[in-house]
Amino acid sequence: MAVGLVFCVAVFATSVTYGGQETPGVAGVNVAVKQVPNKHDVTNAWGIFALDPLPAGSYTLSFKARPANQSKGSTSHKVIVATTYLIKIEGTKHPVKQTRLTSDQLVAGVEIPVEAGSGAKIRGVVLPGASKKMVWIPPPVGSNLPGHWAEEGSNEASRFHSEVYGQGDWQRALR
């Protein structure tokens, strides 16, 4: 079950811990103007994107994230995984805010209609809404079972991520 949870929830376009600090945005989300394919950007580490000026009109912005297993980057034994996302768009006639997006929706692609004024420079940010702290649980020694992610603070995680491991903890883990 834990392996399925990781693939469902973990989009590398998540907030990840770097040097003990959580990055504020969702990196690596492709943003494109559906009607003008050469107008596109990719969100940076802060989740920010900006598009070159557009003529006045109605447009559809497409947001698409890569699944975690297709993303570049390194992961430590502790990560912060977003469970929901939000997209804020400015530079349009009316600011837009799309909330409660799931990882599955962001990976499949989200389309948001916007109205641009003449020469509008559309910009915005993709942010994590809710998140969970996850820790890597190593595979049991002498077993063919793989390692997996578990929520920080859970009984399973606390056995492996405490400063002192008791003999009983290791014996239970090896069963």
Secondary structure, DSSP 8 states (H G I E B T S, - for coil): -HHHHHHHH-BSSS--EETTEE-SS-TT-EEEETTEEEEEEE--TT-EEE---B-SEEEEEEEE--BGGG--S---SEEEEESSEEEEEESSSS-EEEEEE-HHHHHH-EEEEEEE-TTB--EEEEEESSEEEEEEE---TT-----EEEETTSHHHHHHSSSS--HHHHHHHH-
